[in-house]
């Protein structure tokens, strides 16, 4: 009987502990393709974490960095990741897209040019918040390492994002950093 009780307690501890919100820290700045992404959103650390399920497919929330080239358009770099804690109903996503990135340097993000920085918080079907880069806000991307031979891109970013539904509501993204394997998409 004691063995059964101990087993039940152990199983309960595993179930309740396996999908709790972690204490996050910003990833170190690196240039090795470690697939890390993190930033401060207002005063909280955000980083990719968890497993995200869409429909019947579930995937780890890895960082994705893609370089895309369409005819007659400049190269477009997109960096994205998600933070999910299913048991708590937390699902957040981040996307940064910039045009004309072909080397290291400092780039201003311009929403009028189709560049974007988006942070979405979707706690459940009833709660949805989206913050985006607008004409009134400013975003900056610094590419520190850009290696198309070995497929690695690393850098930093920051910006002020607005809620389109409530324009007075903003978030500040600062100390953003990423180090990712670069994929090519046509």
Backbone bond lengths (Angstrom), bond angles and torsions (degrees), N, CA, C in turn:
res aa  C-N    CA-C-N  psi(-1)  N-CA   C-N-CA  omega(-1)  CA-C   N-CA-C  phi
1 X - - - 1.447 - - 1.529 110.97 -
2 X 1.335 115.37 -44.69 1.473 119.22 179.33 1.524 111.02 -60.06
3 X 1.321 116.65 -38.24 1.459 120.42 179.68 1.521 110.95 -63.05
4 X 1.336 116.69 -39.84 1.467 121.01 179.08 1.523 110.69 -66.20
5 X 1.332 117.71 -42.14 1.467 121.56 178.59 1.527 109.89 -64.58
6 X 1.322 116.88 -44.48 1.463 120.38 178.72 1.524 111.00 -61.56
7 X 1.336 116.49 -40.88 1.455 120.76 178.53 1.526 111.16 -64.34
8 X 1.326 117.19 -43.07 1.469 120.82 177.64 1.521 111.61 -62.32
9 X 1.313 117.41 -41.85 1.475 121.14 178.33 1.524 109.77 -64.06
10 X 1.316 117.48 -43.38 1.462 121.16 178.57 1.523 111.30 -62.85
11 X 1.328 118.03 -43.91 1.457 121.29 178.24 1.524 111.34 -63.58
12 X 1.328 117.40 -41.98 1.465 120.54 178.23 1.512 110.95 -63.17
13 X 1.309 117.87 -42.05 1.467 120.86 179.27 1.518 110.85 -63.03
14 X 1.336 116.58 -40.22 1.466 119.96 178.83 1.522 110.87 -65.18
15 X 1.320 117.38 -44.19 1.458 120.58 -177.69 1.512 111.87 -65.45
16 X 1.312 117.26 -41.02 1.459 119.24 -177.24 1.519 112.06 -79.73
17 X 1.321 118.54 -22.17 1.453 120.36 -176.96 1.514 114.49 -94.73
18 X 1.346 117.43 -12.06 1.458 118.36 -170.53 1.521 113.55 -81.61
19 X 1.302 120.07 -15.08 1.454 120.21 -176.58 1.528 110.79 -136.64
20 X 1.322 116.19 48.57 1.461 119.56 177.74 1.517 109.01 -99.24
21 X 1.315 116.10 159.28 1.454 119.94 -179.99 1.531 109.38 -68.33
22 X 1.313 117.54 129.58 1.465 120.67 -177.57 1.533 111.45 -83.40
23 X 1.324 114.95 161.92 1.458 120.49 167.94 1.528 105.71 -84.08
24 X 1.323 117.05 114.44 1.457 121.21 -173.85 1.515 111.52 -95.09
25 X 1.306 115.92 150.04 1.462 123.48 171.62 1.522 107.37 -128.88
26 X 1.320 116.41 150.99 1.464 119.56 176.79 1.523 109.61 -65.40
27 X 1.325 117.45 138.29 1.460 118.55 175.93 1.530 109.73 -67.50
28 X 1.300 114.94 153.18 1.460 120.52 175.88 1.526 109.15 -66.25
29 X 1.320 116.78 151.42 1.462 120.50 172.59 1.528 106.67 -71.71
30 X 1.327 115.99 130.55 1.459 121.02 -179.06 1.522 109.20 -150.63
31 X 1.324 116.09 168.35 1.470 121.98 -179.38 1.528 110.15 -137.02
32 X 1.332 116.73 41.92 1.455 120.92 -173.47 1.521 113.75 -116.65
33 X 1.339 118.56 3.61 1.459 120.33 -176.79 1.517 112.30 74.12
34 X 1.335 117.05 39.98 1.465 122.21 -175.73 1.531 113.82 -79.81
35 X 1.326 117.44 -2.68 1.466 122.59 -178.68 1.525 112.05 56.37
36 X 1.332 114.18 53.82 1.455 121.43 176.30 1.526 108.87 -115.99
37 X 1.317 115.49 149.04 1.454 122.34 175.24 1.527 106.76 -153.26
38 X 1.313 116.08 133.37 1.461 119.77 177.75 1.508 110.19 -162.48
39 X 1.324 115.71 158.79 1.457 121.99 177.73 1.511 109.87 -164.90
40 X 1.305 115.38 170.98 1.459 121.66 172.53 1.522 106.23 -96.68
41 X 1.334 117.01 126.18 1.459 121.49 172.57 1.528 104.16 -109.40
42 X 1.342 115.03 110.97 1.461 122.36 -167.00 1.527 106.96 55.59
43 X 1.318 120.22 -113.39 1.469 120.55 -178.61 1.522 113.23 -111.61
44 X 1.329 117.44 15.02 1.468 121.11 -177.42 1.524 110.63 -113.77
45 X 1.324 115.22 144.18 1.461 120.54 176.14 1.526 108.68 -79.21
46 X 1.334 115.57 136.20 1.466 122.34 175.07 1.519 107.43 -125.58
47 X 1.320 116.25 137.49 1.455 121.62 176.78 1.523 108.36 -152.54
48 X 1.316 116.56 158.53 1.459 118.76 177.47 1.524 109.28 -64.54
49 X 1.340 115.17 139.33 1.465 120.19 -175.94 1.520 109.60 -164.37
50 X 1.303 117.14 147.06 1.451 122.90 168.17 1.511 115.22 89.14
51 X 1.323 113.38 -170.45 1.456 122.64 179.77 1.515 107.68 -121.83
52 X 1.328 116.08 129.09 1.462 121.80 -177.13 1.519 108.51 -109.66
53 X 1.332 115.94 129.65 1.460 121.51 179.68 1.521 109.72 -111.54
54 X 1.319 115.73 128.12 1.459 122.62 174.65 1.523 106.13 -124.99
55 X 1.330 115.83 117.41 1.458 119.52 -174.76 1.515 109.36 65.44
56 X 1.319 116.47 -123.84 1.462 120.47 179.71 1.526 112.54 -102.51
57 X 1.334 117.78 3.45 1.470 121.86 -179.01 1.516 110.97 -102.20
58 X 1.315 116.51 133.71 1.463 122.28 176.44 1.524 108.74 -123.62
59 X 1.326 116.46 134.46 1.460 122.17 -179.99 1.519 110.25 -138.11
60 X 1.343 115.58 150.78 1.460 120.51 172.94 1.514 108.75 -63.96
61 X 1.317 116.46 147.58 1.465 121.79 179.33 1.528 110.44 -82.40
62 X 1.307 115.65 70.83 1.459 120.88 177.03 1.522 109.99 -80.25
63 X 1.300 116.19 158.08 1.457 122.10 174.36 1.527 107.58 -77.11
64 X 1.335 115.47 136.61 1.454 120.91 176.59 1.524 108.35 -118.68
65 X 1.321 116.52 128.14 1.466 121.68 174.35 1.523 106.83 -125.15
66 X 1.329 116.10 120.23 1.462 120.69 -178.04 1.517 110.42 -125.85
67 X 1.304 114.52 139.83 1.453 121.97 172.56 1.519 106.37 -111.68
68 X 1.315 115.64 120.18 1.464 120.89 -174.97 1.519 110.40 -119.98
69 X 1.323 115.62 139.48 1.453 121.16 177.52 1.509 109.01 -128.13
70 X 1.321 116.10 119.03 1.456 121.70 174.22 1.530 107.44 -111.05
71 X 1.308 116.41 151.02 1.464 121.17 -179.37 1.517 110.81 -52.51
72 X 1.310 116.12 137.66 1.471 123.89 175.80 1.526 114.41 64.19
73 X 1.320 118.02 10.73 1.462 121.18 178.66 1.518 108.90 -123.34
74 X 1.342 117.71 154.88 1.469 119.41 177.16 1.529 110.37 -72.50
75 X 1.334 115.70 165.79 1.457 120.37 174.24 1.519 108.95 -58.62
76 X 1.322 116.87 139.48 1.464 122.33 176.77 1.523 108.20 -119.04
77 X 1.323 115.73 126.90 1.455 122.30 178.25 1.523 108.12 -104.10
78 X 1.324 117.18 128.61 1.463 120.27 174.88 1.517 109.07 -126.23
79 X 1.329 114.72 138.38 1.459 122.53 179.24 1.518 106.53 -129.34
80 X 1.328 116.64 127.80 1.458 118.98 -177.63 1.522 111.15 -146.19
81 X 1.341 114.22 158.98 1.464 121.83 175.74 1.521 107.77 -165.93
82 X 1.324 115.34 172.26 1.468 120.33 179.70 1.526 109.55 -139.00
83 X 1.317 114.57 161.55 1.460 123.98 176.25 1.527 106.19 -129.19
84 X 1.328 116.57 119.20 1.457 120.21 -175.50 1.523 110.23 -135.98
85 X 1.321 115.40 131.59 1.463 122.29 169.32 1.527 104.90 -128.25
86 X 1.321 115.85 93.65 1.461 121.65 -172.07 1.520 113.11 -56.78
87 X 1.325 117.31 -45.84 1.459 120.84 -175.89 1.517 112.21 -61.46
88 X 1.338 116.54 -30.25 1.461 121.01 179.86 1.523 112.26 -95.03
89 X 1.334 117.27 -1.13 1.458 120.82 178.75 1.519 113.68 72.62
90 X 1.336 117.42 25.18 1.463 121.16 -178.81 1.526 109.57 -98.80
91 X 1.321 116.01 126.78 1.463 121.39 176.69 1.525 106.93 -143.68
92 X 1.326 117.14 109.36 1.462 122.54 -179.12 1.523 108.38 -124.65
93 X 1.330 115.43 146.72 1.454 120.37 -178.57 1.525 109.73 -135.37
94 X 1.324 115.09 149.67 1.460 121.59 178.40 1.524 109.15 -132.43
95 X 1.331 115.45 139.60 1.466 121.40 177.55 1.518 109.34 -142.32
96 X 1.317 115.81 134.65 1.465 122.52 173.15 1.521 106.84 -127.92
97 X 1.330 117.08 128.38 1.463 121.57 177.07 1.518 109.40 -130.46
98 X 1.330 115.96 132.96 1.457 121.57 179.96 1.526 109.42 -138.29
99 X 1.322 116.00 145.97 1.467 122.37 -178.08 1.525 111.40 -101.87
100 X 1.315 115.19 153.13 1.460 121.04 172.98 1.517 114.65 71.28
101 X 1.316 118.28 23.55 1.461 121.36 -178.93 1.532 108.26 -88.17
102 X 1.322 116.19 107.55 1.460 120.37 179.37 1.526 112.42 -130.29
103 X 1.340 116.71 5.53 1.458 120.09 -179.76 1.526 108.65 -163.71
104 X 1.319 115.41 -179.66 1.456 120.14 174.28 1.528 109.03 -71.76
105 X 1.332 116.60 161.41 1.455 120.75 178.60 1.512 112.19 147.91
106 X 1.330 115.00 -178.16 1.460 122.69 179.18 1.526 107.55 -108.73
107 X 1.334 116.42 129.18 1.458 121.85 -175.37 1.522 110.13 -129.37
108 X 1.330 116.05 131.26 1.466 121.17 171.52 1.518 108.44 -83.44
109 X 1.314 115.94 136.22 1.462 120.22 178.47 1.517 108.95 -91.48
110 X 1.325 116.22 130.32 1.459 122.40 -175.81 1.522 109.33 -124.55
111 X 1.331 116.34 112.39 1.469 120.25 -178.63 1.528 111.61 -64.17
112 X 1.336 118.04 -25.92 1.462 120.37 178.53 1.526 112.10 -69.61
113 X 1.327 116.70 -19.38 1.466 121.95 178.25 1.530 111.79 -96.69
114 X 1.325 116.73 10.49 1.459 120.84 179.78 1.516 113.88 84.89
115 X 1.321 117.26 4.71 1.453 120.19 177.58 1.528 108.28 -81.49
116 X 1.320 115.21 149.38 1.449 116.76 -176.44 1.517 113.23 -151.18
117 X 1.319 113.48 155.43 1.441 123.51 168.64 1.529 104.03 -135.30
118 X 1.318 116.34 122.91 1.464 121.09 -174.87 1.524 109.03 -133.34
119 X 1.315 115.58 134.91 1.464 121.90 172.51 1.518 107.10 -127.04
120 X 1.325 116.47 122.35 1.461 122.13 -175.99 1.523 108.68 -118.50
121 X 1.326 114.55 134.43 1.451 120.98 175.83 1.522 107.95 -119.87
122 X 1.324 115.55 121.56 1.458 121.32 -176.79 1.525 107.26 -132.02
123 X 1.334 116.46 93.33 1.460 120.45 -176.16 1.532 111.71 -77.10
124 X 1.294 118.23 -34.68 1.455 123.54 175.29 1.522 107.58 -165.42
125 X 1.321 117.32 -172.26 1.462 120.52 -175.84 1.533 112.58 -62.28
126 X 1.325 118.00 -26.24 1.464 121.33 -175.66 1.524 113.21 -91.98
127 X 1.323 117.15 -17.14 1.461 121.08 -174.39 1.529 109.18 -117.35
128 X 1.309 116.46 119.17 1.463 121.08 179.73 1.522 107.84 -146.50
129 X 1.326 116.76 125.52 1.457 121.49 175.08 1.515 108.15 -130.51
130 X 1.317 115.39 137.56 1.459 121.43 178.09 1.516 108.03 -129.39
131 X 1.326 115.88 134.22 1.457 121.85 176.08 1.514 107.67 -122.21
132 X 1.336 116.77 131.49 1.461 121.19 -173.49 1.524 111.23 -133.79
133 X 1.312 114.22 159.26 1.455 121.95 171.29 1.525 107.83 -74.55
134 X 1.326 117.94 133.59 1.463 121.72 -179.93 1.522 109.77 -126.18
135 X 1.333 115.45 178.88 1.474 119.63 176.65 1.517 111.41 -61.31
136 X 1.345 117.26 -29.97 1.463 121.14 -177.65 1.525 112.88 -83.75
137 X 1.332 117.20 -13.39 1.459 119.13 -176.34 1.522 110.57 -103.26
138 X 1.306 114.55 173.28 1.463 120.97 -177.40 1.519 109.20 -129.15
139 X 1.300 115.75 137.75 1.455 121.23 174.05 1.513 109.44 -135.79
140 X 1.314 115.74 147.39 1.458 120.67 -178.75 1.521 109.68 -135.88
141 X 1.313 115.43 139.56 1.455 123.24 177.89 1.524 108.02 -125.09
142 X 1.319 116.03 129.88 1.465 121.89 176.04 1.524 107.09 -117.47
143 X 1.319 115.82 118.04 1.469 120.25 176.38 1.524 106.83 -95.23
144 X 1.331 116.10 113.85 1.469 122.04 -179.12 1.524 112.56 -91.61
145 X 1.329 116.36 -29.83 1.462 121.01 -177.32 1.521 108.01 -143.35
146 X 1.312 116.61 126.32 1.461 121.99 -177.01 1.518 107.16 -139.22
147 X 1.332 116.09 98.04 1.454 121.77 -173.90 1.527 109.22 -122.60
148 X 1.329 116.49 99.30 1.463 119.95 -179.25 1.527 111.60 -78.69
149 X 1.320 118.82 -20.10 1.459 121.70 178.29 1.529 111.00 -68.39
150 X 1.340 116.17 -48.09 1.462 121.06 179.62 1.532 112.48 -98.13
151 X 1.334 117.38 -1.59 1.455 121.50 175.33 1.512 114.58 67.77
152 X 1.344 116.26 53.33 1.470 120.56 179.66 1.522 109.01 -132.04
153 X 1.327 115.85 135.45 1.452 121.27 173.51 1.532 107.95 -133.85
154 X 1.327 115.90 134.68 1.463 121.47 -179.30 1.513 109.07 -139.48
155 X 1.326 116.01 148.93 1.446 118.60 178.69 1.506 113.50 -179.15
156 X 1.327 112.96 -165.43 1.459 121.95 -177.19 1.525 108.70 -136.23
157 X 1.338 116.71 160.87 1.458 120.29 179.58 1.522 109.72 -158.46
158 X 1.336 114.29 161.95 1.462 121.41 173.78 1.515 108.19 -160.46
159 X 1.325 115.66 164.73 1.454 119.34 178.57 1.513 112.51 175.77
160 X 1.314 115.05 167.17 1.461 122.76 173.75 1.524 106.20 -113.17
161 X 1.326 116.03 126.26 1.456 121.44 -176.51 1.523 110.16 -117.01
162 X 1.332 115.54 145.80 1.461 122.70 -177.72 1.517 110.44 -111.12
163 X 1.326 115.86 150.08 1.456 122.82 172.20 1.529 106.69 -86.57
164 X 1.344 119.85 113.65 1.473 120.84 -177.47 1.537 113.02 -61.16
165 X 1.333 117.20 -26.56 1.463 120.57 179.75 1.528 111.99 -78.26
166 X 1.320 116.38 -27.11 1.463 123.04 179.33 1.525 107.89 -138.89
167 X 1.323 119.01 83.02 1.471 122.35 -172.05 1.525 115.31 -57.05
168 X 1.319 118.52 -20.70 1.464 119.99 178.10 1.530 111.54 -77.03
169 X 1.325 116.93 -13.82 1.458 121.80 -178.66 1.529 109.38 -91.71
170 X 1.330 116.34 121.18 1.466 121.33 -177.73 1.525 110.25 -129.75
171 X 1.315 114.56 162.89 1.461 121.64 167.66 1.526 107.12 -130.90
172 X 1.310 115.52 152.23 1.456 121.26 177.11 1.523 108.37 -112.74
173 X 1.312 115.04 125.78 1.460 121.32 176.41 1.520 106.78 -105.96
174 X 1.329 115.08 123.56 1.467 119.27 -179.14 1.531 109.79 -142.01
175 X 1.294 115.70 163.98 1.469 123.45 -178.51 1.532 111.78 56.55
176 X 1.341 117.19 29.02 1.454 120.90 178.31 1.515 110.95 -67.92
177 X 1.305 115.65 141.03 1.469 120.45 178.75 1.519 109.74 -152.17
178 X 1.300 115.14 147.98 1.461 120.67 178.73 1.509 109.53 -148.89
179 X 1.328 114.99 153.98 1.459 123.68 176.47 1.518 105.11 -149.39
180 X 1.322 117.38 107.90 1.458 119.06 -169.90 1.518 112.58 -139.89
181 X 1.323 113.70 155.95 1.457 121.08 170.17 1.520 106.85 -72.91
182 X 1.302 116.15 132.58 1.463 122.31 -176.27 1.521 110.16 -94.35
183 X 1.318 115.35 123.99 1.459 121.71 177.83 1.520 108.59 -105.59
184 X 1.315 116.27 151.09 1.461 121.56 179.09 1.521 110.03 -108.09
185 X 1.315 115.44 136.04 1.456 120.17 -178.41 1.527 107.78 -134.26
186 X 1.311 116.29 133.62 1.471 121.23 177.28 1.488 109.79 -117.92
